[in-house]
């Protein structure tokens, strides 16, 4: 349940970034390969999770939902299923 909750949180952040107005989207940062080669791991993780402009770009949709929206839905289903399974009576 914790892993699904973390996945839902990350997907939710990505959905939030995609729905920001264009003038509020954070600036694009350097590529991941460059950051891994030049920055310490904690700085790379901080930069990755704070988002950048390319995170707001919607490259793919299915039934008018982007990939982060689909993953958020499925992570929510996993959290609900895990909670139901964990709290049901034996």
C-alpha positions as semicolon CSV with decimal commas, in nm:
position;residue;x (nm);y (nm);z (nm)
1;X;0,000;0,000;0,000
2;X;0,290;0,237;0,073
3;X;0,442;0,184;-0,272
4;X;0,106;0,248;-0,440
5;X;0,060;0,558;-0,225
6;X;0,403;0,688;-0,326
7;X;0,324;0,618;-0,691
8;X;-0,006;0,803;-0,659
9;X;0,169;1,100;-0,500
10;X;0,428;1,119;-0,779
11;X;0,164;1,075;-1,050
12;X;-0,051;1,341;-0,880
13;X;0,240;1,584;-0,885
14;X;0,292;1,516;-1,256
15;X;-0,079;1,571;-1,329
16;X;-0,059;1,898;-1,133
17;X;0,240;2,010;-1,342
18;X;0,054;1,929;-1,664
19;X;-0,245;2,138;-1,561
20;X;-0,051;2,451;-1,463
21;X;-0,098;2,757;-1,684
22;X;0,192;2,789;-1,932
23;X;0,336;3,094;-1,752
24;X;0,348;2,905;-1,419
25;X;0,531;2,593;-1,545
26;X;0,883;2,571;-1,395
27;X;1,178;2,633;-1,625
28;X;1,327;2,335;-1,808
29;X;1,639;2,196;-1,651
30;X;1,937;2,003;-1,783
31;X;1,906;1,641;-1,896
32;X;1,910;1,354;-1,647
33;X;2,233;1,207;-1,787
34;X;2,419;1,532;-1,737
35;X;2,283;1,576;-1,384
36;X;2,382;1,222;-1,284
37;X;2,734;1,280;-1,415
38;X;2,789;1,618;-1,249
39;X;2,566;1,652;-0,942
40;X;2,541;1,456;-0,617
41;X;2,250;1,210;-0,605
42;X;2,048;1,412;-0,351
43;X;2,063;1,719;-0,578
44;X;1,956;1,509;-0,877
45;X;1,659;1,366;-0,687
46;X;1,556;1,712;-0,565
47;X;1,569;1,848;-0,922
48;X;1,378;1,551;-1,065
49;X;1,097;1,573;-0,810
50;X;1,056;1,950;-0,826
51;X;0,973;1,921;-1,194
52;X;1,077;2,103;-1,505
53;X;0,905;2,242;-1,811
54;X;0,921;1,925;-2,015
55;X;0,718;1,748;-1,745
56;X;0,421;1,967;-1,834
57;X;0,421;1,861;-2,199
58;X;0,154;1,605;-2,287
59;X;0,302;1,368;-2,544
60;X;0,043;1,092;-2,539
61;X;-0,326;1,059;-2,456
62;X;-0,574;0,773;-2,450
63;X;-0,945;0,849;-2,413
64;X;-0,839;1,213;-2,360
65;X;-0,631;1,131;-2,049
66;X;-0,253;1,166;-2,036
67;X;-0,022;0,892;-1,911
68;X;0,021;1,055;-1,566
69;X;-0,358;1,078;-1,532
70;X;-0,393;0,708;-1,618
71;X;-0,120;0,611;-1,373
72;X;-0,283;0,823;-1,102
73;X;-0,614;0,643;-1,159
74;X;-0,449;0,300;-1,142
75;X;-0,240;0,383;-0,837
76;X;-0,560;0,502;-0,666
77;X;-0,723;0,170;-0,757
78;X;-0,422;-0,016;-0,613
79;X;-0,436;0,188;-0,290
80;X;-0,810;0,124;-0,256
81;X;-0,765;-0,246;-0,327
82;X;-0,480;-0,277;-0,077
83;X;-0,682;-0,090;0,187
84;X;-0,985;-0,310;0,124
85;X;-0,776;-0,626;0,137
86;X;-0,588;-0,509;0,448
87;X;-0,894;-0,404;0,646
88;X;-1,147;-0,667;0,550
89;X;-1,254;-0,918;0,810
90;X;-1,106;-1,265;0,791
